[in-house]
Amino acid sequence: MTIEKTAIKDLVLVTPTVHEDSRGCFFEAYSKSKFRDLGITNDFVQDNQSFSKKGTLRGLHYQNPPFAQAKLVRVLQGEIMDVAVDLRKDSPTYGKHFSILLSAENKKQLLVPQGFAHGFSVLSETAVVLYKCDQFYNKQSEGGIRFDDPALNIDWGMDLVDAIVSEKDLILPNFANCNSQF
């Protein structure tokens, strides 16, 4: 298992060691001790899984302190464009975003630390996404940012005219008006 730092501090890619043979493959997607050896010490307490159709766009979501969540995101089936936006006001990359293609095929995982908004778009016909969280869901602390905020200028890997977006996500504020407490 290896980690790869991104241009945004604390946001890292995790790539498992994959063992392949004539039967298929095997890999450890998560090992608390191996993650700890790599410097990842989050205590994950909840797994969330979603199934989405092509063109679905979920996000950008976050939870404010004291219920802020770090997420370890991976794709079990299909392919997504995964996006994280730095909400940490004291960070040199505040307001910057990072995006990466995550797929069942590449098996990469994105560790999104607390202090980030997160979302993804589905590029394959369907996708199953699993993410571990280090805090439980808390409705009162949830927040979000509009996915098509021109100030963020995120490339979701698809034409946004065709995006399937929840009503909840359509009414989220732009980055400048979000209620982030990071």
QUIRAGI-V494133 format. One record per backbone hydrogen bond with DSSP energy under -0.5 kcal/mol. NH is the residue of the N-H (numbers start at 1). CO is the residue of the C=O. If there is no record, write none. Layout:
BEGIN
nh/co
NH/CO
NH/CO
END
This chain:
BEGIN
nh/co
2/15
4/13
6/11
9/7
11/8
12/10
12/111
13/4
14/109
15/2
16/14
16/107
18/16
19/26
20/18
21/24
24/21
26/19
29/27
35/31
36/32
37/33
38/34
38/35
39/36
40/35
41/39
44/42
45/133
46/133
48/131
50/129
52/127
54/125
55/122
56/53
57/164
58/120
61/118
62/143
64/141
67/64
71/112
72/132
73/71
73/110
74/130
76/74
76/128
77/128
80/102
81/121
82/80
82/100
83/119
84/98
85/117
86/96
87/85
87/115
89/87
91/88
94/91
95/86
96/93
98/84
100/82
102/80
102/100
104/78
107/103
109/14
110/73
111/12
111/109
112/71
112/110
113/111
116/113
117/85
118/61
119/83
120/58
121/81
122/56
123/79
123/121
124/79
127/52
128/77
129/50
129/127
130/74
131/48
132/72
133/46
134/70
141/138
142/139
143/62
145/60
146/173
149/146
152/149
153/149
156/154
160/158
162/159
163/160
164/55
165/163
170/166
171/167
172/169
177/174
178/175
END
